Amino acid sequence: MGLELFIVAMWVMVLAVSAFLVLAIAPLDIAMKGSPRIAVSAVQAVIAIAAVALLAFGLSRLKRAYANRKLYRN
């Protein structure tokens, strides 16, 4: 796995999480129509924080896999 593939994988992960936040989390306002706005915002915030935490974890694992591969290859 070269550096270019690592960078592409990193950006794919970032864009996938961004798309999830825009396409799945933003419309929760419509899905939770009867709920108070503060409750909807709280749910959106919790899901967004979890998604960003998972992104950070995934990027960390990707970095570790790339570094291990580079260290053991040389």
Predicted model as a PDB file, atoms N, CA, C, CB and O in Angstrom, pLDDT in the B-factor column:
MODEL        1                                                                  
ATOM      1  N   MET A   1       0.858  -1.166   0.000  1.00 55.00           N  
ATOM      2  CA  MET A   1       0.000   0.000   0.000  1.00 55.00           C  
ATOM      3  C   MET A   1       0.904   1.229   0.000  1.00 55.00           C  
ATOM      4  CB  MET A   1      -0.976  -0.002   1.228  1.00 55.00           C  
ATOM      5  O   MET A   1       1.660   1.448   0.946  1.00 55.00           O  
ATOM      6  N   GLY A   2       0.827   2.007  -1.032  1.00 83.00           N  
ATOM      7  CA  GLY A   2       1.651   3.193  -1.144  1.00 83.00           C  
ATOM      8  C   GLY A   2       1.027   4.375  -0.438  1.00 83.00           C  
ATOM      9  O   GLY A   2      -0.104   4.321   0.047  1.00 83.00           O  
ATOM     10  N   LEU A   3       1.788   5.426  -0.396  1.00 85.00           N  
ATOM     11  CA  LEU A   3       1.320   6.647   0.262  1.00 85.00           C  
ATOM     12  C   LEU A   3       0.078   7.199  -0.428  1.00 85.00           C  
ATOM     13  CB  LEU A   3       2.428   7.705   0.275  1.00 85.00           C  
ATOM     14  O   LEU A   3      -0.828   7.707   0.232  1.00 85.00           O  
ATOM     15  N   GLU A   4       0.034   7.100  -1.744  1.00 90.00           N  
ATOM     16  CA  GLU A   4      -1.125   7.615  -2.480  1.00 90.00           C  
ATOM     17  C   GLU A   4      -2.402   6.877  -2.093  1.00 90.00           C  
ATOM     18  CB  GLU A   4      -0.893   7.498  -3.990  1.00 90.00           C  
ATOM     19  O   GLU A   4      -3.453   7.491  -1.908  1.00 90.00           O  
ATOM     20  N   LEU A   5      -2.301   5.559  -1.972  1.00 89.00           N  
ATOM     21  CA  LEU A   5      -3.471   4.760  -1.593  1.00 89.00           C  
ATOM     22  C   LEU A   5      -3.898   5.081  -0.157  1.00 89.00           C  
ATOM     23  CB  LEU A   5      -3.164   3.248  -1.737  1.00 89.00           C  
ATOM     24  O   LEU A   5      -5.091   5.111   0.148  1.00 89.00           O  
ATOM     25  N   PHE A   6      -2.929   5.318   0.713  1.00 89.00           N  
ATOM     26  CA  PHE A   6      -3.230   5.706   2.096  1.00 89.00           C  
ATOM     27  C   PHE A   6      -3.996   7.021   2.123  1.00 89.00           C  
ATOM     28  CB  PHE A   6      -1.934   5.827   2.924  1.00 89.00           C  
ATOM     29  O   PHE A   6      -4.990   7.144   2.839  1.00 89.00           O  
ATOM     30  N   ILE A   7      -3.546   7.998   1.355  1.00 91.00           N  
ATOM     31  CA  ILE A   7      -4.202   9.305   1.319  1.00 91.00           C  
ATOM     32  C   ILE A   7      -5.606   9.189   0.725  1.00 91.00           C  
ATOM     33  CB  ILE A   7      -3.362  10.309   0.506  1.00 91.00           C  
ATOM     34  O   ILE A   7      -6.541   9.815   1.223  1.00 91.00           O  
ATOM     35  N   VAL A   8      -5.757   8.398  -0.329  1.00 94.00           N  
ATOM     36  CA  VAL A   8      -7.075   8.208  -0.938  1.00 94.00           C  
ATOM     37  C   VAL A   8      -8.026   7.530   0.054  1.00 94.00           C  
ATOM     38  CB  VAL A   8      -6.959   7.367  -2.237  1.00 94.00           C  
ATOM     39  O   VAL A   8      -9.183   7.933   0.180  1.00 94.00           O  
ATOM     40  N   ALA A   9      -7.542   6.509   0.753  1.00 92.00           N  
ATOM     41  CA  ALA A   9      -8.384   5.822   1.736  1.00 92.00           C  
ATOM     42  C   ALA A   9      -8.789   6.770   2.856  1.00 92.00           C  
ATOM     43  CB  ALA A   9      -7.651   4.603   2.315  1.00 92.00           C  
ATOM     44  O   ALA A   9      -9.926   6.733   3.327  1.00 92.00           O  
ATOM     45  N   MET A  10      -7.865   7.612   3.279  1.00 94.00           N  
ATOM     46  CA  MET A  10      -8.161   8.570   4.328  1.00 94.00           C  
ATOM     47  C   MET A  10      -9.266   9.531   3.881  1.00 94.00           C  
ATOM     48  CB  MET A  10      -6.893   9.347   4.715  1.00 94.00           C  
ATOM     49  O   MET A  10     -10.211   9.781   4.630  1.00 94.00           O  
ATOM     50  N   TRP A  11      -9.151  10.063   2.677  1.00 95.00           N  
ATOM     51  CA  TRP A  11     -10.151  11.009   2.187  1.00 95.00           C  
ATOM     52  C   TRP A  11     -11.492  10.335   1.938  1.00 95.00           C  
ATOM     53  CB  TRP A  11      -9.665  11.673   0.910  1.00 95.00           C  
ATOM     54  O   TRP A  11     -12.537  10.954   2.138  1.00 95.00           O  
ATOM     55  N   VAL A  12     -11.481   9.085   1.508  1.00 96.00           N  
ATOM     56  CA  VAL A  12     -12.741   8.354   1.315  1.00 96.00           C  
ATOM     57  C   VAL A  12     -13.463   8.207   2.648  1.00 96.00           C  
ATOM     58  CB  VAL A  12     -12.483   6.958   0.684  1.00 96.00           C  
ATOM     59  O   VAL A  12     -14.681   8.369   2.723  1.00 96.00           O  
ATOM     60  N   MET A  13     -12.709   7.900   3.699  1.00 95.00           N  
ATOM     61  CA  MET A  13     -13.318   7.785   5.027  1.00 95.00           C  
ATOM     62  C   MET A  13     -13.898   9.120   5.482  1.00 95.00           C  
ATOM     63  CB  MET A  13     -12.286   7.285   6.048  1.00 95.00           C  
ATOM     64  O   MET A  13     -15.015   9.164   5.997  1.00 95.00           O  
ATOM     65  N   VAL A  14     -13.160  10.193   5.300  1.00 96.00           N  
ATOM     66  CA  VAL A  14     -13.628  11.523   5.713  1.00 96.00           C  
ATOM     67  C   VAL A  14     -14.884  11.910   4.934  1.00 96.00           C  
ATOM     68  CB  VAL A  14     -12.518  12.583   5.501  1.00 96.00           C  
ATOM     69  O   VAL A  14     -15.852  12.400   5.515  1.00 96.00           O  
ATOM     70  N   LEU A  15     -14.867  11.692   3.630  1.00 97.00           N  
ATOM     71  CA  LEU A  15     -16.027  12.043   2.811  1.00 97.00           C  
ATOM     72  C   LEU A  15     -17.234  11.164   3.121  1.00 97.00           C  
ATOM     73  CB  LEU A  15     -15.676  11.933   1.338  1.00 97.00           C  
ATOM     74  O   LEU A  15     -18.371  11.634   3.064  1.00 97.00           O  
ATOM     75  N   ALA A  16     -17.000   9.897   3.447  1.00 96.00           N  
ATOM     76  CA  ALA A  16     -18.111   9.007   3.794  1.00 96.00           C  
ATOM     77  C   ALA A  16     -18.794   9.463   5.086  1.00 96.00           C  
ATOM     78  CB  ALA A  16     -17.610   7.556   3.941  1.00 96.00           C  
ATOM     79  O   ALA A  16     -20.022   9.474   5.169  1.00 96.00           O  
ATOM     80  N   VAL A  17     -18.009   9.835   6.082  1.00 95.00           N  
ATOM     81  CA  VAL A  17     -18.597  10.321   7.333  1.00 95.00           C  
ATOM     82  C   VAL A  17     -19.312  11.647   7.099  1.00 95.00           C  
ATOM     83  CB  VAL A  17     -17.511  10.482   8.422  1.00 95.00           C  
ATOM     84  O   VAL A  17     -20.388  11.876   7.650  1.00 95.00           O  
ATOM     85  N   SER A  18     -18.728  12.512   6.293  1.00 95.00           N  
ATOM     86  CA  SER A  18     -19.367  13.794   5.988  1.00 95.00           C  
ATOM     87  C   SER A  18     -20.704  13.583   5.281  1.00 95.00           C  
ATOM     88  CB  SER A  18     -18.441  14.662   5.120  1.00 95.00           C  
ATOM     89  O   SER A  18     -21.700  14.225   5.616  1.00 95.00           O  
ATOM     90  N   ALA A  19     -20.718  12.688   4.312  1.00 95.00           N  
ATOM     91  CA  ALA A  19     -21.964  12.395   3.597  1.00 95.00           C  
ATOM     92  C   ALA A  19     -23.007  11.805   4.546  1.00 95.00           C  
ATOM     93  CB  ALA A  19     -21.699  11.424   2.428  1.00 95.00           C  
ATOM     94  O   ALA A  19     -24.188  12.143   4.460  1.00 95.00           O  
ATOM     95  N   PHE A  20     -22.576  10.931   5.444  1.00 95.00           N  
ATOM     96  CA  PHE A  20     -23.498  10.365   6.425  1.00 95.00           C  
ATOM     97  C   PHE A  20     -24.104  11.461   7.291  1.00 95.00           C  
ATOM     98  CB  PHE A  20     -22.783   9.332   7.303  1.00 95.00           C  
ATOM     99  O   PHE A  20     -25.308  11.459   7.548  1.00 95.00           O  
ATOM    100  N   LEU A  21     -23.279  12.389   7.737  1.00 93.00           N  
ATOM    101  CA  LEU A  21     -23.789  13.461   8.588  1.00 93.00           C  
ATOM    102  C   LEU A  21     -24.781  14.347   7.843  1.00 93.00           C  
ATOM    103  CB  LEU A  21     -22.637  14.305   9.117  1.00 93.00           C  
ATOM    104  O   LEU A  21     -25.793  14.758   8.410  1.00 93.00           O  
ATOM    105  N   VAL A  22     -24.501  14.637   6.593  1.00 93.00           N  
ATOM    106  CA  VAL A  22     -25.377  15.522   5.824  1.00 93.00           C  
ATOM    107  C   VAL A  22     -26.656  14.811   5.396  1.00 93.00           C  
ATOM    108  CB  VAL A  22     -24.643  16.055   4.598  1.00 93.00           C  
ATOM    109  O   VAL A  22     -27.745  15.378   5.484  1.00 93.00           O  
ATOM    110  N   LEU A  23     -26.524  13.569   4.931  1.00 94.00           N  
ATOM    111  CA  LEU A  23     -27.677  12.875   4.356  1.00 94.00           C  
ATOM    112  C   LEU A  23     -28.528  12.116   5.373  1.00 94.00           C  
ATOM    113  CB  LEU A  23     -27.205  11.921   3.314  1.00 94.00           C  
ATOM    114  O   LEU A  23     -29.718  11.906   5.138  1.00 94.00           O  
ATOM    115  N   ALA A  24     -27.946  11.704   6.493  1.00 92.00           N  
ATOM    116  CA  ALA A  24     -28.709  10.898   7.447  1.00 92.00           C  
ATOM    117  C   ALA A  24     -29.036  11.647   8.733  1.00 92.00           C  
ATOM    118  CB  ALA A  24     -27.945   9.645   7.780  1.00 92.00           C  
ATOM    119  O   ALA A  24     -30.105  11.440   9.307  1.00 92.00           O  
ATOM    120  N   ILE A  25     -28.155  12.496   9.187  1.00 91.00           N  
ATOM    121  CA  ILE A  25     -28.374  13.158  10.468  1.00 91.00           C  
ATOM    122  C   ILE A  25     -29.200  14.435  10.312  1.00 91.00           C  
ATOM    123  CB  ILE A  25     -27.039  13.481  11.125  1.00 91.00           C  
ATOM    124  O   ILE A  25     -30.087  14.700  11.123  1.00 91.00           O  
ATOM    125  N   ALA A  26     -28.924  15.204   9.305  1.00 87.00           N  
ATOM    126  CA  ALA A  26     -29.670  16.454   9.108  1.00 87.00           C  
ATOM    127  C   ALA A  26     -31.180  16.215   8.943  1.00 87.00           C  
ATOM    128  CB  ALA A  26     -29.130  17.192   7.881  1.00 87.00           C  
ATOM    129  O   ALA A  26     -31.971  16.972   9.507  1.00 87.00           O  
ATOM    130  N   PRO A  27     -31.606  15.187   8.189  1.00 90.00           N  
ATOM    131  CA  PRO A  27     -33.054  14.969   8.039  1.00 90.00           C  
ATOM    132  C   PRO A  27     -33.761  14.431   9.283  1.00 90.00           C  
ATOM    133  CB  PRO A  27     -33.289  14.025   6.918  1.00 90.00           C  
ATOM    134  O   PRO A  27     -34.976  14.239   9.253  1.00 90.00           O  
ATOM    135  N   LEU A  28     -33.038  14.186  10.367  1.00 90.00           N  
ATOM    136  CA  LEU A  28     -33.711  13.730  11.588  1.00 90.00           C  
ATOM    137  C   LEU A  28     -34.720  14.757  12.082  1.00 90.00           C  
ATOM    138  CB  LEU A  28     -32.687  13.441  12.685  1.00 90.00           C  
ATOM    139  O   LEU A  28     -35.678  14.407  12.770  1.00 90.00           O  
ATOM    140  N   ASP A  29     -34.511  15.998  11.739  1.00 87.00           N  
ATOM    141  CA  ASP A  29     -35.455  17.054  12.117  1.00 87.00           C  
ATOM    142  C   ASP A  29     -36.834  16.754  11.538  1.00 87.00           C  
ATOM    143  CB  ASP A  29     -34.955  18.438  11.631  1.00 87.00           C  
ATOM    144  O   ASP A  29     -37.854  16.982  12.188  1.00 87.00           O  
ATOM    145  N   ILE A  30     -36.854  16.246  10.325  1.00 89.00           N  
ATOM    146  CA  ILE A  30     -38.118  15.906   9.665  1.00 89.00           C  
ATOM    147  C   ILE A  30     -38.690  14.618  10.248  1.00 89.00           C  
ATOM    148  CB  ILE A  30     -37.915  15.759   8.140  1.00 89.00           C  
ATOM    149  O   ILE A  30     -39.900  14.510  10.450  1.00 89.00           O  
ATOM    150  N   ALA A  31     -37.820  13.637  10.518  1.00 89.00           N  
ATOM    151  CA  ALA A  31     -38.282  12.350  11.036  1.00 89.00           C  
ATOM    152  C   ALA A  31     -38.838  12.462  12.456  1.00 89.00           C  
ATOM    153  CB  ALA A  31     -37.146  11.343  11.010  1.00 89.00           C  
ATOM    154  O   ALA A  31     -39.758  11.735  12.829  1.00 89.00           O  
ATOM    155  N   MET A  32     -38.280  13.365  13.232  1.00 88.00           N  
ATOM    156  CA  MET A  32     -38.724  13.551  14.617  1.00 88.00           C  
ATOM    157  C   MET A  32     -39.590  14.808  14.728  1.00 88.00           C  
ATOM    158  CB  MET A  32     -37.505  13.648  15.575  1.00 88.00           C  
ATOM    159  O   MET A  32     -39.366  15.653  15.594  1.00 88.00           O  
ATOM    160  N   LYS A  33     -40.568  14.916  13.854  1.00 89.00           N  
ATOM    161  CA  LYS A  33     -41.358  16.139  13.725  1.00 89.00           C  
ATOM    162  C   LYS A  33     -42.090  16.549  15.002  1.00 89.00           C  
ATOM    163  CB  LYS A  33     -42.353  15.968  12.628  1.00 89.00           C  
ATOM    164  O   LYS A  33     -42.184  17.742  15.292  1.00 89.00           O  
ATOM    165  N   GLY A  34     -42.604  15.602  15.763  1.00 90.00           N  
ATOM    166  CA  GLY A  34     -43.365  15.941  16.953  1.00 90.00           C  
ATOM    167  C   GLY A  34     -42.514  16.250  18.179  1.00 90.00           C  
ATOM    168  O   GLY A  34     -43.032  16.714  19.195  1.00 90.00           O  
ATOM    169  N   SER A  35     -41.228  16.000  18.089  1.00 91.00           N  
ATOM    170  CA  SER A  35     -40.345  16.188  19.245  1.00 91.00           C  
ATOM    171  C   SER A  35     -39.915  17.642  19.370  1.00 91.00           C  
ATOM    172  CB  SER A  35     -39.111  15.283  19.134  1.00 91.00           C  
ATOM    173  O   SER A  35     -39.894  18.381  18.386  1.00 91.00           O  
ATOM    174  N   PRO A  36     -39.571  18.045  20.592  1.00 94.00           N  
ATOM    175  CA  PRO A  36     -39.045  19.407  20.768  1.00 94.00           C  
ATOM    176  C   PRO A  36     -37.704  19.569  20.046  1.00 94.00           C  
ATOM    177  CB  PRO A  36     -38.883  19.735  22.273  1.00 94.00           C  
ATOM    178  O   PRO A  36     -36.942  18.615  19.891  1.00 94.00           O  
ATOM    179  N   ARG A  37     -37.447  20.765  19.625  1.00 93.00           N  
ATOM    180  CA  ARG A  37     -36.235  21.041  18.849  1.00 93.00           C  
ATOM    181  C   ARG A  37     -34.966  20.702  19.639  1.00 93.00           C  
ATOM    182  CB  ARG A  37     -36.208  22.513  18.423  1.00 93.00           C  
ATOM    183  O   ARG A  37     -33.982  20.247  19.055  1.00 93.00           O  
ATOM    184  N   ILE A  38     -34.976  20.916  20.941  1.00 95.00           N  
ATOM    185  CA  ILE A  38     -33.798  20.635  21.759  1.00 95.00           C  
ATOM    186  C   ILE A  38     -33.507  19.135  21.796  1.00 95.00           C  
ATOM    187  CB  ILE A  38     -33.995  21.173  23.186  1.00 95.00           C  
ATOM    188  O   ILE A  38     -32.345  18.729  21.819  1.00 95.00           O  
ATOM    189  N   ALA A  39     -34.552  18.315  21.802  1.00 93.00           N  
ATOM    190  CA  ALA A  39     -34.368  16.862  21.799  1.00 93.00           C  
ATOM    191  C   ALA A  39     -33.785  16.397  20.467  1.00 93.00           C  
ATOM    192  CB  ALA A  39     -35.706  16.147  22.074  1.00 93.00           C  
ATOM    193  O   ALA A  39     -32.894  15.549  20.429  1.00 93.00           O  
ATOM    194  N   VAL A  40     -34.296  16.958  19.386  1.00 93.00           N  
ATOM    195  CA  VAL A  40     -33.782  16.611  18.057  1.00 93.00           C  
ATOM    196  C   VAL A  40     -32.308  17.009  17.946  1.00 93.00           C  
ATOM    197  CB  VAL A  40     -34.619  17.307  16.943  1.00 93.00           C  
ATOM    198  O   VAL A  40     -31.485  16.249  17.437  1.00 93.00           O  
ATOM    199  N   SER A  41     -31.993  18.202  18.427  1.00 94.00           N  
ATOM    200  CA  SER A  41     -30.609  18.673  18.380  1.00 94.00           C  
ATOM    201  C   SER A  41     -29.701  17.809  19.235  1.00 94.00           C  
ATOM    202  CB  SER A  41     -30.526  20.121  18.838  1.00 94.00           C  
ATOM    203  O   SER A  41     -28.562  17.539  18.853  1.00 94.00           O  
ATOM    204  N   ALA A  42     -30.190  17.373  20.384  1.00 95.00           N  
ATOM    205  CA  ALA A  42     -29.389  16.510  21.256  1.00 95.00           C  
ATOM    206  C   ALA A  42     -29.097  15.173  20.579  1.00 95.00           C  
ATOM    207  CB  ALA A  42     -30.112  16.279  22.594  1.00 95.00           C  
ATOM    208  O   ALA A  42     -27.970  14.682  20.630  1.00 95.00           O  
ATOM    209  N   VAL A  43     -30.104  14.590  19.952  1.00 94.00           N  
ATOM    210  CA  VAL A  43     -29.907  13.321  19.234  1.00 94.00           C  
ATOM    211  C   VAL A  43     -28.920  13.512  18.087  1.00 94.00           C  
ATOM    212  CB  VAL A  43     -31.258  12.778  18.692  1.00 94.00           C  
ATOM    213  O   VAL A  43     -28.018  12.695  17.902  1.00 94.00           O  
ATOM    214  N   GLN A  44     -29.083  14.581  17.322  1.00 94.00           N  
ATOM    215  CA  GLN A  44     -28.164  14.858  16.222  1.00 94.00           C  
ATOM    216  C   GLN A  44     -26.738  15.054  16.727  1.00 94.00           C  
ATOM    217  CB  GLN A  44     -28.620  16.094  15.448  1.00 94.00           C  
ATOM    218  O   GLN A  44     -25.789  14.571  16.109  1.00 94.00           O  
ATOM    219  N   ALA A  45     -26.584  15.753  17.836  1.00 95.00           N  
ATOM    220  CA  ALA A  45     -25.247  16.006  18.383  1.00 95.00           C  
ATOM    221  C   ALA A  45     -24.591  14.715  18.856  1.00 95.00           C  
ATOM    222  CB  ALA A  45     -25.323  17.008  19.540  1.00 95.00           C  
ATOM    223  O   ALA A  45     -23.405  14.495  18.612  1.00 95.00           O  
ATOM    224  N   VAL A  46     -25.351  13.868  19.526  1.00 96.00           N  
ATOM    225  CA  VAL A  46     -24.786  12.598  20.014  1.00 96.00           C  
ATOM    226  C   VAL A  46     -24.355  11.721  18.846  1.00 96.00           C  
ATOM    227  CB  VAL A  46     -25.812  11.844  20.893  1.00 96.00           C  
ATOM    228  O   VAL A  46     -23.273  11.135  18.879  1.00 96.00           O  
ATOM    229  N   ILE A  47     -25.182  11.625  17.823  1.00 95.00           N  
ATOM    230  CA  ILE A  47     -24.833  10.809  16.663  1.00 95.00           C  
ATOM    231  C   ILE A  47     -23.621  11.400  15.933  1.00 95.00           C  
ATOM    232  CB  ILE A  47     -26.036  10.696  15.703  1.00 95.00           C  
ATOM    233  O   ILE A  47     -22.740  10.656  15.503  1.00 95.00           O  
ATOM    234  N   ALA A  48     -23.571  12.712  15.791  1.00 95.00           N  
ATOM    235  CA  ALA A  48     -22.443  13.355  15.114  1.00 95.00           C  
ATOM    236  C   ALA A  48     -21.145  13.160  15.895  1.00 95.00           C  
ATOM    237  CB  ALA A  48     -22.720  14.850  14.922  1.00 95.00           C  
ATOM    238  O   ALA A  48     -20.101  12.897  15.298  1.00 95.00           O  
ATOM    239  N   ILE A  49     -21.197  13.285  17.210  1.00 96.00           N  
ATOM    240  CA  ILE A  49     -19.993  13.079  18.023  1.00 96.00           C  
ATOM    241  C   ILE A  49     -19.527  11.630  17.914  1.00 96.00           C  
ATOM    242  CB  ILE A  49     -20.261  13.449  19.503  1.00 96.00           C  
ATOM    243  O   ILE A  49     -18.327  11.374  17.815  1.00 96.00           O  
ATOM    244  N   ALA A  50     -20.454  10.691  17.930  1.00 96.00           N  
ATOM    245  CA  ALA A  50     -20.096   9.280  17.782  1.00 96.00           C  
ATOM    246  C   ALA A  50     -19.485   9.016  16.408  1.00 96.00           C  
ATOM    247  CB  ALA A  50     -21.331   8.387  17.994  1.00 96.00           C  
ATOM    248  O   ALA A  50     -18.517   8.263  16.297  1.00 96.00           O  
ATOM    249  N   ALA A  51     -20.036   9.623  15.369  1.00 96.00           N  
ATOM    250  CA  ALA A  51     -19.497   9.430  14.017  1.00 96.00           C  
ATOM    251  C   ALA A  51     -18.082   9.981  13.904  1.00 96.00           C  
ATOM    252  CB  ALA A  51     -20.404  10.102  12.979  1.00 96.00           C  
ATOM    253  O   ALA A  51     -17.222   9.354  13.285  1.00 96.00           O  
ATOM    254  N   VAL A  52     -17.832  11.143  14.492  1.00 96.00           N  
ATOM    255  CA  VAL A  52     -16.494  11.731  14.442  1.00 96.00           C  
ATOM    256  C   VAL A  52     -15.515  10.902  15.274  1.00 96.00           C  
ATOM    257  CB  VAL A  52     -16.525  13.190  14.945  1.00 96.00           C  
ATOM    258  O   VAL A  52     -14.359  10.740  14.883  1.00 96.00           O  
ATOM    259  N   ALA A  53     -15.963  10.378  16.411  1.00 97.00           N  
ATOM    260  CA  ALA A  53     -15.105   9.514  17.222  1.00 97.00           C  
ATOM    261  C   ALA A  53     -14.751   8.241  16.463  1.00 97.00           C  
ATOM    262  CB  ALA A  53     -15.793   9.165  18.551  1.00 97.00           C  
ATOM    263  O   ALA A  53     -13.603   7.798  16.491  1.00 97.00           O  
ATOM    264  N   LEU A  54     -15.733   7.653  15.787  1.00 96.00           N  
ATOM    265  CA  LEU A  54     -15.453   6.467  14.973  1.00 96.00           C  
ATOM    266  C   LEU A  54     -14.526   6.792  13.806  1.00 96.00           C  
ATOM    267  CB  LEU A  54     -16.757   5.867  14.447  1.00 96.00           C  
ATOM    268  O   LEU A  54     -13.684   5.974  13.435  1.00 96.00           O  
ATOM    269  N   LEU A  55     -14.676   7.971  13.233  1.00 96.00           N  
ATOM    270  CA  LEU A  55     -13.769   8.387  12.167  1.00 96.00           C  
ATOM    271  C   LEU A  55     -12.342   8.495  12.694  1.00 96.00           C  
ATOM    272  CB  LEU A  55     -14.219   9.730  11.566  1.00 96.00           C  
ATOM    273  O   LEU A  55     -11.406   8.022  12.050  1.00 96.00           O  
ATOM    274  N   ALA A  56     -12.174   9.106  13.844  1.00 96.00           N  
ATOM    275  CA  ALA A  56     -10.835   9.230  14.436  1.00 96.00           C  
ATOM    276  C   ALA A  56     -10.251   7.850  14.730  1.00 96.00           C  
ATOM    277  CB  ALA A  56     -10.888  10.073  15.732  1.00 96.00           C  
ATOM    278  O   ALA A  56      -9.070   7.610  14.478  1.00 96.00           O  
ATOM    279  N   PHE A  57     -11.064   6.952  15.256  1.00 96.00           N  
ATOM    280  CA  PHE A  57     -10.601   5.596  15.517  1.00 96.00           C  
ATOM    281  C   PHE A  57     -10.208   4.892  14.222  1.00 96.00           C  
ATOM    282  CB  PHE A  57     -11.681   4.797  16.246  1.00 96.00           C  
ATOM    283  O   PHE A  57      -9.164   4.244  14.158  1.00 96.00           O  
ATOM    284  N   GLY A  58     -11.043   5.017  13.190  1.00 95.00           N  
ATOM    285  CA  GLY A  58     -10.742   4.393  11.903  1.00 95.00           C  
ATOM    286  C   GLY A  58      -9.487   4.948  11.258  1.00 95.00           C  
ATOM    287  O   GLY A  58      -8.686   4.198  10.702  1.00 95.00           O  
ATOM    288  N   LEU A  59      -9.314   6.257  11.330  1.00 94.00           N  
ATOM    289  CA  LEU A  59      -8.103   6.864  10.769  1.00 94.00           C  
ATOM    290  C   LEU A  59      -6.868   6.430  11.548  1.00 94.00           C  
ATOM    291  CB  LEU A  59      -8.217   8.396  10.774  1.00 94.00           C  
ATOM    292  O   LEU A  59      -5.802   6.238  10.962  1.00 94.00           O  
ATOM    293  N   SER A  60      -6.999   6.276  12.844  1.00 95.00           N  
ATOM    294  CA  SER A  60      -5.884   5.798  13.657  1.00 95.00           C  
ATOM    295  C   SER A  60      -5.505   4.369  13.275  1.00 95.00           C  
ATOM    296  CB  SER A  60      -6.239   5.871  15.148  1.00 95.00           C  
ATOM    297  O   SER A  60      -4.323   4.045  13.156  1.00 95.00           O  
ATOM    298  N   ARG A  61      -6.498   3.530  13.086  1.00 94.00           N  
ATOM    299  CA  ARG A  61      -6.223   2.141  12.666  1.00 94.00           C  
ATOM    300  C   ARG A  61      -5.586   2.101  11.281  1.00 94.00           C  
ATOM    301  CB  ARG A  61      -7.521   1.308  12.668  1.00 94.00           C  
ATOM    302  O   ARG A  61      -4.672   1.314  11.034  1.00 94.00           O  
ATOM    303  N   LEU A  62      -6.070   2.946  10.385  1.00 92.00           N  
ATOM    304  CA  LEU A  62      -5.501   3.004   9.044  1.00 92.00           C  
ATOM    305  C   LEU A  62      -4.047   3.452   9.097  1.00 92.00           C  
ATOM    306  CB  LEU A  62      -6.317   3.948   8.153  1.00 92.00           C  
ATOM    307  O   LEU A  62      -3.197   2.896   8.402  1.00 92.00           O  
ATOM    308  N   LYS A  63      -3.763   4.448   9.914  1.00 92.00           N  
ATOM    309  CA  LYS A  63      -2.393   4.939  10.060  1.00 92.00           C  
ATOM    310  C   LYS A  63      -1.490   3.853  10.640  1.00 92.00           C  
ATOM    311  CB  LYS A  63      -2.362   6.190  10.954  1.00 92.00           C  
ATOM    312  O   LYS A  63      -0.362   3.667  10.184  1.00 92.00           O  
ATOM    313  N   ARG A  64      -1.988   3.145  11.638  1.00 92.00           N  
ATOM    314  CA  ARG A  64      -1.207   2.083  12.257  1.00 92.00           C  
ATOM    315  C   ARG A  64      -0.917   0.965  11.260  1.00 92.00           C  
ATOM    316  CB  ARG A  64      -1.940   1.525  13.476  1.00 92.00           C  
ATOM    317  O   ARG A  64       0.197   0.442  11.218  1.00 92.00           O  
ATOM    318  N   ALA A  65      -1.912   0.600  10.462  1.00 89.00           N  
ATOM    319  CA  ALA A  65      -1.715  -0.447   9.451  1.00 89.00           C  
ATOM    320  C   ALA A  65      -0.691  -0.002   8.415  1.00 89.00           C  
ATOM    321  CB  ALA A  65      -3.051  -0.799   8.761  1.00 89.00           C  
ATOM    322  O   ALA A  65       0.160  -0.790   8.002  1.00 89.00           O  
ATOM    323  N   TYR A  66      -0.768   1.246   7.998  1.00 89.00           N  
ATOM    324  CA  TYR A  66       0.184   1.773   7.017  1.00 89.00           C  
ATOM    325  C   TYR A  66       1.596   1.805   7.606  1.00 89.00           C  
ATOM    326  CB  TYR A  66      -0.237   3.189   6.557  1.00 89.00           C  
ATOM    327  O   TYR A  66       2.554   1.400   6.948  1.00 89.00           O  
ATOM    328  N   ALA A  67       1.722   2.284   8.843  1.00 88.00           N  
ATOM    329  CA  ALA A  67       3.046   2.366   9.468  1.00 88.00           C  
ATOM    330  C   ALA A  67       3.647   0.987   9.687  1.00 88.00           C  
ATOM    331  CB  ALA A  67       2.961   3.109  10.797  1.00 88.00           C  
ATOM    332  O   ALA A  67       4.837   0.787   9.443  1.00 88.00           O  
ATOM    333  N   ASN A  68       2.842   0.033  10.143  1.00 88.00           N  
ATOM    334  CA  ASN A  68       3.358  -1.330  10.343  1.00 88.00           C  
ATOM    335  C   ASN A  68       3.800  -1.959   9.045  1.00 88.00           C  
ATOM    336  CB  ASN A  68       2.307  -2.207  10.996  1.00 88.00           C  
ATOM    337  O   ASN A  68       4.817  -2.651   8.991  1.00 88.00           O  
ATOM    338  N   ARG A  69       3.043  -1.719   8.008  1.00 84.00           N  
ATOM    339  CA  ARG A  69       3.406  -2.280   6.710  1.00 84.00           C  
ATOM    340  C   ARG A  69       4.716  -1.679   6.205  1.00 84.00           C  
ATOM    341  CB  ARG A  69       2.284  -2.041   5.690  1.00 84.00           C  
ATOM    342  O   ARG A  69       5.559  -2.390   5.657  1.00 84.00           O  
ATOM    343  N   LYS A  70       4.885  -0.369   6.391  1.00 81.00           N  
ATOM    344  CA  LYS A  70       6.110   0.290   5.954  1.00 81.00           C  
ATOM    345  C   LYS A  70       7.308  -0.157   6.801  1.00 81.00           C  
ATOM    346  CB  LYS A  70       5.947   1.817   6.028  1.00 81.00           C  
ATOM    347  O   LYS A  70       8.399  -0.350   6.265  1.00 81.00           O  
ATOM    348  N   LEU A  71       7.120  -0.324   8.103  1.00 80.00           N  
ATOM    349  CA  LEU A  71       8.223  -0.712   8.982  1.00 80.00           C  
ATOM    350  C   LEU A  71       8.691  -2.120   8.696  1.00 80.00           C  
ATOM    351  CB  LEU A  71       7.810  -0.595  10.436  1.00 80.00           C  
ATOM    352  O   LEU A  71       9.896  -2.371   8.656  1.00 80.00           O  
ATOM    353  N   TYR A  72       7.772  -3.044   8.495  1.00 77.00           N  
ATOM    354  CA  TYR A  72       8.165  -4.439   8.276  1.00 77.00           C  
ATOM    355  C   TYR A  72       8.601  -4.722   6.850  1.00 77.00           C  
ATOM    356  CB  TYR A  72       7.029  -5.349   8.634  1.00 77.00           C  
ATOM    357  O   TYR A  72       9.226  -5.748   6.581  1.00 77.00           O  
ATOM    358  N   ARG A  73       8.280  -3.836   5.951  1.00 73.00           N  
ATOM    359  CA  ARG A  73       8.680  -4.040   4.555  1.00 73.00           C  
ATOM    360  C   ARG A  73      10.147  -3.626   4.351  1.00 73.00           C  
ATOM    361  CB  ARG A  73       7.752  -3.234   3.600  1.00 73.00           C  
ATOM    362  O   ARG A  73      10.838  -4.206   3.514  1.00 73.00           O  
ATOM    363  N   ASN A  74      10.618  -2.644   5.098  1.00 61.00           N  
ATOM    364  CA  ASN A  74      12.006  -2.158   4.922  1.00 61.00           C  
ATOM    365  C   ASN A  74      12.956  -2.830   5.853  1.00 61.00           C  
ATOM    366  CB  ASN A  74      12.087  -0.669   5.130  1.00 61.00           C  
ATOM    367  O   ASN A  74      14.151  -2.537   5.833  1.00 61.00           O  
TER     368      ASN A  74                                                      
ENDMDL                                                                          
END                                                                             
